[in-house]
Amino acid sequence: MKFFNTEGPVRSEMHYVLPPLGRWDLDEVLRMIAQQKYFLLHAPRQTGKTSCLLALMERLNREGHYLAVYANLETAQAARENIELAMTDIVQTIAAEARLEHGDTGLYALADEILARNAPTRALREFLTQWCERSDRPLVLFLDEVDALVGDTLISLLRQVRGGYRQRPRSFPNTIVLCGVRDLRDYRIHASSEEEAITGGSAFNIKAESLRLGDFNVDEVNALLSEHTRETGQVFTPEALARVWTLTQGQPWLVNALAYESCFRIPTGRNLSHPIDVDLIDQAKENLILRRVTHLDQLADKLREPRVRRIIEPMMAGMSLDEVPVESIEYLTDLGLLRRVNGSIAVANPIYREVLPRMLAFTPEASLPQIRPTWLTATGALDPEALFAAFIAFWRQHGEALLGSAPYHEIAPHLVLMAFLQRVVNGGGSLEREYAIGRGRMDLCLRYGHLTLGMELKVWRPGAADPLTEGLTQIDEYLAGLGLDSGWLVIFDRRPGIPPLAERLHSEDTQTPSGRAVRLVRA
């Protein structure tokens, strides 16, 4: 039986798959190869780049006009700035891939000869030159994971390729495609040989195009999932199909991961007579997040980078961005963390939007003391009044002390509160988060059994007016969207010189402009 693939390139005999060559403008790609162009393919991790390159290699070799070879260069990353070791690895890797694809064992001897007789700063160029002169077909070379290389190693590779460019196609590859997560403009090469960082564009100014592999559209998501129905007879309900699209926005790995989890890992889904419904998709989403699968873990790891923090932190706080370089926004877009929405930027999909604050709240949650679940009734239902009392008691005793465990200072109170609420919903509920640039707030929706609780978090910042009036208007709109008549408004006071938390923490009942009941907390 075929299955949904979440590890490595797709294989049509094993995996449900959309035709890889249909995911980009193949006519444009073939035209650039015919015109002897060098270009880039970039996209976030696990979106299908390698599958596309391998499919193109197979097509070119089948047609017979070109000699196409694919090589993954990530093993050379371990050499760091040791150019000799890195170039030895790169040349030997290319020779090994040519043997596997074309049976060309003679390249091993050529590689040994070139590496022995040439400086590492010209070994790759000389190897490619002599290989092309021996070949009866123009060479098309796909170099994957190029942006995994660092410093002088990456500079040397780019400049050796640029140095041989004018000799193509007789004495250098007809076409070279560099593939990675980032566009060439985002290669900021910090090398020990240079005083300042070198941009990829200056080191490789022969690039013709930068192609970006996009996410699936809604029709492609449905087409991929229907492969499972065609194979097994098990259907996805219309609501489940819509839920997969809403949660993933077509991110290829997420689509495959949700489908694999719901169809092949969850016991109910393994029963082919049971349709894949919304509940299974939601359970699959939660399972992926709780297991901290590699894809989501790698994404969250980027949150430590300063240029990522400068955008994500104010976004979660609902603030406007300060002066952020365009390159930083493009970098986060290339990583797949952000997407453009009507000229603005937003987190790329609801799963990432949930994962980012949950990962940031991981340390505060791990720092929480043992908390007895006094908010549960004898039947296991959630008592909202008991939850409110438990929150006030928790915040009075532990809130301020835990702020230092939060990695982002501007949203430290939000992260600590979310850590507390995550403990609550781990017993059988969910916590949804809404935030965006310029909203001036973060909205939380806690669901537990039949109970839905809407909350709004705001910050009283230095020099600003009391945000109460604005907050009541905003939570009015949020509760209306949830179909609720009541909720919480929590205002964190971050002004300097205010009384200690134990003195200023208090709650009161109030109303929104339209009369909805609000439990106001000033923390």
C-alpha positions in Angstrom: 0.0 0.0 0.0 1.2 3.5 -0.8 1.4 6.1 1.9 1.9 9.8 2.4 5.6 10.7 2.5 7.2 12.9 5.1 10.9 11.9 4.8 13.0 12.7 1.8 12.2 12.7 -1.9 9.0 11.2 -3.1 9.0 7.8 -4.9 5.9 7.3 -7.1 6.0 3.5 -6.6 5.7 4.0 -2.8 4.1 7.3 -2.1 1.0 9.3 -2.9 2.5 12.0 -5.0 1.7 15.0 -7.2 3.8 15.0 -10.4 6.9 17.0 -9.3 7.5 18.6 -12.7 4.0 20.0 -12.6 4.9 22.1 -9.6 7.0 24.6 -11.4 7.0 26.3 -14.9 8.8 23.4 -16.7 8.8 25.2 -20.0 10.7 28.1 -18.4 13.2 25.7 -16.8 13.8 23.8 -20.1 14.2 27.1 -21.9 16.9 28.3 -19.4 18.7 25.0 -19.8 18.6 25.3 -23.6 20.0 28.8 -23.2 22.9 27.5 -21.0 21.7 29.5 -18.0 22.8 29.1 -14.4 20.0 29.5 -11.9 18.7 28.9 -8.4 15.8 26.9 -7.0 14.9 27.7 -3.4 12.0 27.0 -1.0 11.5 26.2 2.6 12.6 22.8 3.9 10.5 19.7 3.0 8.5 21.3 0.2 9.7 19.1 -2.6 12.8 20.8 -4.1 14.8 17.6 -4.3 11.9 15.6 -5.8 11.6 18.2 -8.5 15.4 18.1 -9.2 15.5 14.4 -9.4 12.4 14.3 -11.7 14.1 16.8 -14.0 17.3 14.9 -14.0 15.5 11.7 -15.0 13.7 13.5 -17.8 16.8 15.0 -19.2 18.7 11.7 -19.1 15.8 9.9 -20.7 15.6 12.3 -23.5 19.3 11.9 -24.1 20.5 15.4 -25.2 22.1 16.3 -21.9 24.1 14.4 -19.2 22.3 15.3 -16.0 23.7 14.6 -12.5 22.3 15.5 -9.1 24.6 15.9 -6.0 23.7 16.8 -2.4 26.5 18.8 -0.8 25.4 18.8 2.8 28.1 16.4 3.9 30.7 19.2 3.2 29.1 21.4 5.8 31.0 19.5 8.5 34.3 20.9 6.9 33.2 24.4 7.8 35.9 26.7 6.4 38.4 24.0 5.7 38.4 24.5 2.0 40.7 21.5 1.2 38.5 19.1 3.1 35.3 20.6 1.8 36.4 20.6 -1.9 37.6 17.0 -1.6 34.2 16.0 -0.3 32.3 18.0 -3.0 34.4 16.6 -5.9 34.1 13.1 -4.6 30.4 13.4 -4.0 29.8 14.6 -7.5 31.9 11.7 -8.9 30.0 9.2 -6.8 26.6 10.5 -7.9 27.8 10.3 -11.6 28.7 6.7 -11.1 25.4 5.8 -9.5 23.4 7.6 -12.2 25.5 6.8 -15.3 27.9 4.1 -14.3 30.9 6.4 -14.9 33.6 4.8 -12.7 36.3 6.7 -14.5 35.4 9.9 -12.6 36.9 8.4 -9.4 40.4 8.4 -10.9 39.9 11.8 -12.4 38.8 13.2 -9.0 41.9 11.7 -7.3 44.2 13.2 -10.0 42.6 16.6 -9.8 42.6 16.8 -6.0 46.2 15.7 -5.9 47.5 18.2 -8.5 45.4 21.3 -7.9 44.9 23.8 -5.1 41.5 23.3 -3.3 40.5 26.8 -4.5 40.5 25.5 -8.1 40.0 21.8 -7.8 36.2 21.8 -8.4 36.6 24.0 -11.5 39.3 21.8 -13.0 37.3 18.7 -12.2 34.2 20.0 -14.0 36.3 21.3 -16.9 38.0 18.0 -17.6 34.8 16.0 -17.1 32.9 18.2 -19.6 35.7 17.8 -22.1 35.5 14.0 -21.8 31.7 13.9 -22.1 29.9 13.6 -25.5 26.8 15.4 -24.0 26.5 18.8 -22.4 26.5 18.5 -18.6 23.6 19.7 -16.4 24.5 19.7 -12.8 22.1 20.0 -9.9 23.8 21.0 -6.6 21.5 20.6 -3.6 21.9 22.0 -0.1 24.4 24.6 -1.3 23.4 27.1 1.4 24.4 24.5 4.0 28.1 25.4 3.2 29.7 28.2 5.2 32.3 30.9 5.0 35.3 30.4 2.7 34.0 27.1 1.6 30.8 28.6 0.1 32.8 31.5 -1.4 35.2 29.1 -3.0 32.5 27.0 -4.6 30.6 30.1 -6.0 33.7 31.7 -7.4 35.0 28.5 -8.9 31.7 28.0 -10.7 31.7 31.6 -11.8 35.3 31.3 -13.0 34.5 28.4 -15.3 31.2 29.9 -16.6 32.5 31.4 -19.8 33.9 28.0 -20.9 30.5 26.4 -21.1 29.2 24.1 -22.6 32.3 22.4 -24.1 34.6 22.8 -21.1 32.2 23.6 -18.3 28.6 22.5 -17.4 26.0 23.7 -19.8 23.8 24.6 -16.8 24.3 24.5 -13.0 21.3 24.7 -10.7 22.0 25.7 -7.1 19.3 24.5 -4.7 18.7 25.4 -1.0 16.3 27.0 1.4 17.5 30.6 0.9 17.6 32.7 -2.2 21.1 33.8 -3.3 20.5 37.3 -2.0 20.2 35.9 1.5 23.7 34.2 1.4 25.5 36.3 4.0 28.9 34.7 3.9 30.9 35.5 7.0 34.4 34.2 6.1 37.7 34.5 7.9 39.3 35.6 4.7 37.1 38.8 4.5 36.6 41.7 6.8 32.9 42.1 5.9 30.2 39.7 5.0 29.9 38.9 1.3 26.5 38.6 -0.3 25.7 35.7 -2.5 24.9 38.0 -5.4 28.4 39.5 -5.4 30.1 36.1 -5.3 27.8 34.6 -8.0 26.7 37.3 -10.4 26.1 34.9 -13.3 22.7 33.8 -11.9 20.0 34.2 -14.5 16.9 33.5 -12.2 15.9 32.5 -8.8 12.9 30.1 -8.9 10.9 29.6 -5.8 8.9 26.3 -5.4 5.5 27.3 -4.0 3.1 25.5 -1.7 0.2 23.3 -2.9 -2.9 25.1 -3.9 -6.3 23.9 -2.6 -6.9 21.8 -5.7 -3.5 20.1 -5.3 -4.1 19.4 -1.7 -7.4 17.7 -2.6 -5.8 15.8 -5.5 -3.1 14.4 -3.2 -5.5 13.3 -0.5 -7.8 11.7 -3.1 -4.9 9.4 -4.1 -5.4 7.7 -0.8 -9.2 7.3 -1.4 -8.5 5.9 -4.9 -6.0 3.4 -3.4 -8.0 2.3 -0.4 -11.6 3.5 -0.7 -11.3 5.5 2.5 -12.7 9.0 2.1 -11.9 12.3 3.5 -15.0 14.1 4.5 -15.5 17.5 2.8 -15.1 19.2 6.2 -11.8 17.3 6.7 -10.5 18.4 3.3 -11.3 22.0 4.2 -9.7 21.6 7.6 -6.4 20.3 6.1 -6.3 23.3 3.8 -7.1 25.8 6.6 -4.5 24.4 8.9 -1.7 24.0 6.4 -2.3 26.6 3.7 -0.8 24.0 1.3 2.6 23.6 3.0 3.6 20.2 1.4 5.1 18.6 4.5 2.3 19.6 6.8 -0.3 18.3 4.3 1.5 14.9 4.0 2.1 14.8 7.8 -1.5 15.4 8.8 -2.7 12.9 6.2 -0.2 10.2 7.3 -1.0 10.8 11.0 -4.7 10.6 10.5 -4.7 7.6 8.1 -1.8 5.5 9.3 -1.0 6.3 12.9 -4.2 7.0 14.7 -6.0 3.7 15.3 -9.4 5.0 14.3 -8.0 6.2 11.0 -6.4 2.9 10.3 -9.8 1.4 10.0 -10.5 1.9 6.3 -14.2 1.8 6.8 -14.0 4.9 9.0 -13.9 8.2 7.0 -11.2 10.7 7.8 -13.1 13.4 9.5 -12.4 16.8 11.1 -11.8 15.2 14.6 -9.1 12.9 13.2 -7.4 15.9 11.4 -7.5 18.0 14.6 -6.1 15.0 16.6 -3.4 14.5 14.1 -2.4 18.2 14.3 -2.2 18.0 18.1 -0.1 14.8 17.9 2.4 16.4 15.6 2.9 19.4 17.8 3.1 17.4 21.0 5.7 15.0 19.5 7.8 18.0 18.4 8.4 16.4 15.1 11.6 17.4 13.4 10.0 19.7 10.8 8.3 21.8 13.5 11.3 21.6 15.9 13.7 22.9 13.1 11.2 25.7 12.5 11.0 26.7 16.1 14.8 26.6 16.4 14.9 29.6 14.1 13.2 31.7 16.8 16.6 32.1 18.5 18.1 34.0 15.6 18.1 37.8 16.2 16.7 38.7 12.8 13.8 36.3 13.3 13.2 37.6 16.8 13.0 41.2 15.6 10.0 40.3 13.6 8.2 37.5 15.5 8.4 39.1 18.9 6.5 42.3 18.0 4.1 40.3 15.8 3.1 38.2 18.8 2.8 41.3 20.9 0.6 42.9 18.4 3.0 45.8 17.9 4.1 47.4 14.7 7.5 46.6 13.3 10.4 49.0 13.9 12.8 49.6 11.1 13.4 46.0 9.9 15.6 45.4 6.8 13.7 44.1 3.8 16.2 41.3 3.7 15.1 40.0 7.1 11.4 39.8 6.0 12.5 38.1 2.8 14.6 35.7 4.9 11.6 34.7 7.0 9.5 34.3 3.9 12.1 32.0 2.3 12.2 29.9 5.5 8.5 29.5 5.2 7.7 31.1 8.5 5.9 34.1 7.0 3.7 34.8 3.9 2.4 37.9 2.3 -1.2 38.7 2.8 -2.6 41.8 1.0 0.7 43.6 1.2 1.3 42.7 4.9 3.0 39.8 6.5 1.5 37.0 8.6 2.6 33.6 10.0 2.5 31.2 7.1 -0.3 28.9 8.4 -2.4 28.2 11.5 -0.2 25.3 12.6 3.0 27.4 12.6 1.0 30.2 14.3 0.2 27.8 17.1 3.7 26.1 17.2 5.7 29.3 17.6 4.2 30.6 20.9 4.0 27.0 22.2 7.7 26.5 21.6 8.5 29.9 23.2 6.4 28.9 26.2 8.1 25.6 26.5 10.7 26.8 29.1 8.1 28.7 31.2 5.9 25.6 31.1 8.8 23.4 32.2 9.5 25.9 35.0 5.9 25.8 36.4 5.5 24.2 39.8 3.1 21.3 40.3 -0.4 22.7 40.1 -3.4 20.7 41.4 -6.2 20.9 38.8 -8.7 22.5 41.1 -10.5 23.8 38.0 -12.0 20.4 37.2 -15.4 19.2 38.6 -15.9 15.7 40.0 -17.1 14.6 36.5 -13.9 15.9 34.8 -15.6 19.0 33.3 -13.9 22.4 33.4 -15.4 24.9 35.9 -14.7 28.4 34.5 -15.1 30.1 37.9 -12.6 27.7 39.5 -10.2 28.1 36.6 -10.3 31.9 37.1 -9.6 31.6 40.8 -6.8 29.2 40.1 -5.3 31.6 37.6 -5.4 34.5 40.0 -3.8 32.4 42.8 -1.1 31.2 40.4 -0.3 34.6 39.0 -0.1 36.2 42.5 2.3 33.5 43.7 4.4 32.6 40.6 3.6 35.0 37.7 6.3 37.6 38.3 9.0 35.1 39.2 8.5 33.1 36.0 8.8 36.1 33.6 12.6 35.6 33.5 12.1 32.1 32.0 10.5 33.5 28.9 12.9 33.9 25.9 11.1 37.0 24.5 10.9 39.9 26.9 8.1 41.8 25.2 5.7 38.9 25.5 7.0 37.3 28.7 3.6 37.6 30.5 1.8 36.1 27.5 4.2 33.2 27.4 3.8 32.5 31.1 0.0 32.7 31.0 0.0 30.4 27.9 2.2 28.0 29.8 -0.3 27.9 32.7 -3.2 27.4 30.3 -1.4 24.7 28.4 -1.2 22.7 31.6 -5.0 23.1 31.8 -5.7 21.9 28.3 -3.2 19.1 28.4 -5.9 17.2 30.3 -8.1 17.1 27.3 -8.6 20.5 25.6 -7.0 22.9 23.2 -5.7 26.4 23.2 -5.9 28.5 20.0 -3.9 31.7 19.6 -4.5 34.7 17.3 -1.9 37.5 16.9 -0.6 39.7 14.1 1.3 42.9 13.5 -0.4 46.0 14.6 -3.4 44.3 16.3 -2.3 45.6 19.7 -3.3 42.3 21.4 -3.1 38.5 21.5 -6.4 36.5 21.6 -6.7 33.1 23.1 -9.5 30.6 22.8 -9.5 27.8 25.3 -11.7 24.8 24.4 -12.4 22.0 26.9 -15.2 19.6 26.4 -18.3 21.7 25.7 -16.8 24.8 27.2 -15.3 27.6 25.1 -13.5 30.5 26.8 -12.3 33.6 25.0 -9.5 35.7 26.4 -7.7 38.8 25.3 -4.2 39.8 26.4 -3.1 43.4 26.3 0.0 45.3 27.6 0.1 48.7 29.3 3.4 50.0 28.0 5.5 52.9 29.2 4.2 56.3 28.0 0.9 54.8 26.7 -2.7 55.4 28.0 -4.6 52.8 29.9 -5.6 50.2 27.2 -8.9 49.3 29.0 -11.3 51.1 26.7 -9.6 49.8 23.5 -9.4 46.3 25.1 -13.1 46.2 25.8 -13.9 47.1 22.3 -11.5 44.5 20.9 -12.7 41.7 23.1 -16.3 42.5 22.2 -15.4 41.8 18.5 -13.5 38.7 19.4 -16.2 37.2 21.5 -18.8 38.0 18.9 -16.7 36.0 16.4 -16.6 33.1 18.8 -20.3 33.4 19.4 -19.7 33.9 23.2 -21.4 36.2 25.7 -18.5 36.5 28.1 -14.7 36.2 28.4 -11.5 37.5 30.0 -9.5 40.6 29.4 -6.1 40.5 31.0 -4.0 43.7 31.0 -0.3 43.3 31.9 1.2 46.4 33.3 4.8 46.8 32.1 5.4 50.4 33.1 8.4 51.2 35.3 7.9 52.2 38.9 4.6 50.5 39.5 3.7 48.7 42.8 4.7 45.1 43.2 2.5 42.5 41.6 1.0 41.4 44.9 -0.3 44.9 45.5 -1.6 45.7 42.0 -3.1 42.4 41.0 -6.8 42.5 41.1 -9.9 41.5 39.1 -13.3 42.9 38.6 -16.4 42.3 36.5 -17.2 44.7 33.7 -18.9 44.9 30.3 -18.1 45.4 26.7 -19.8 48.2 24.7 -22.4 45.7 23.5 -23.0 44.3 27.0 -21.0 41.2 27.0 -19.7 40.2 30.5 -15.9 40.5 31.0 -13.7 39.3 33.8 -11.0 42.0 33.9 -7.6 41.2 35.3 -5.0 43.8 35.9 -1.7 42.1 36.3 
